[in-house]
Amino acid sequence: NMYVFMSVVWSFGANIIESSRAMFSNYVRMLFGGLVTHLPQDKTVYAYCINEIDYSFILWEDIVQSFTYDPEIAFHSILVPTADTTRVTYLLKYLLNNDKNVLFMGPTGVGKTVIIQEFLNLYGGSEEEQDKPFSIIPIIFSAQTQAKHIQDTLENKLIQKRKTLLGAPIGKKVLIFVDDINMPRPEKFG
C-alpha cells in the first residue's frame, strides 16, 4: 500500500500547482486513511518517502546528502542537495530502472538540466565504463535542430545488432537525454 500511496502522490499529484497541493494532500490522506494517519498534519504528503529498510515513512529532508563546496567546479554546474533535488533524483532513478520514460517540466532556471546531468554522471556511462547501467546519448535541441540530425546522432551512437536493428551495448540500456525539447522550429508539416 505504501508504494500505491507514493504512486498516487507522484503521478496524479505531480503536476498540481503549488496553491492546490494542500487540498490534494488532504484528499490523499482521506483516501489512504490508516496508512497515513500517523503522519503529522503540518506537512503535505509530498514531504514523505518510503524508508526501504524498515518500510516506514520518512521525510525527504532527512535523507538529503551533505554538501561540500568545491571551488574547482564551475558555478553553473554546482548542485546543492535539497529535499527537492533528492526527491527528483530518487524518482528519476526509480522510473529509469523500471524502464519508464521521464519528462521533466518547469520554468527556465530551476535546475532541471543540472539535476539530470548529476544523475547521468552517477549512473550513466560510455561504452568503456562497464560498471554503469546506462549508455547515454545526449541530444541538445536548438532552433536549428532537424530530424535528420537527430537520426544521424542516434544511428552513430547505437551499436548494430543485426542488419536492420540498432541497440544498446551488451548488458546496458540506452538512455537518451533530450535537453530543451521545446526549442526546434516546427517543420512544414508541424
KAKAQUI-V575592 format. One record per pair of residues at least 4 apart in sequence whose C-alpha atoms are under 7 Angstrom apart, sorted by the first residue. I is the first residue (numbers start at 1). J is the second residue. If there is no record, write none. Layout:
i:j
I:J
I:J
This chain:
i:j
1:5
2:6
3:7
4:8
5:9
6:10
7:11
8:12
8:13
9:13
9:14
9:46
10:14
16:20
16:21
17:21
20:24
21:25
22:26
22:44
23:27
24:28
25:29
25:44
25:45
26:30
27:31
28:32
29:33
29:36
32:36
33:37
43:47
47:59
47:60
48:57
48:58
48:59
48:60
49:57
49:58
49:59
49:60
50:55
50:56
50:57
50:58
51:55
51:56
51:57
51:58
60:64
60:83
60:87
61:83
64:81
64:82
64:83
64:86
65:81
67:80
67:81
73:77
73:78
74:78
77:114
79:114
81:85
81:86
82:86
83:87
84:88
85:89
85:115
86:90
87:91
88:92
89:93
89:119
90:94
91:95
92:96
93:97
94:98
95:99
95:100
96:100
96:101
104:112
111:115
112:116
113:117
114:118
115:119
116:120
117:121
118:122
119:123
120:124
123:132
123:133
123:134
124:132
124:133
124:134
124:135
124:136
125:129
125:132
125:134
125:135
125:136
126:135
126:136
127:135
127:169
133:172
133:173
134:172
134:173
134:174
134:175
135:172
135:173
135:174
135:175
136:174
136:175
136:176
137:157
137:175
137:176
137:177
138:176
138:177
138:178
139:177
139:178
139:179
140:178
140:179
140:180
141:145
141:178
141:179
141:180
141:181
141:183
141:184
142:183
142:184
143:183
143:184
143:185
144:184
145:149
145:184
146:150
147:151
148:152
149:153
150:154
151:155
152:156
153:157
154:158
158:166
158:167
158:168
159:166
159:167
159:168
159:169
160:165
160:166
160:167
161:165
161:166
161:167
168:172
168:173
168:174
186:190
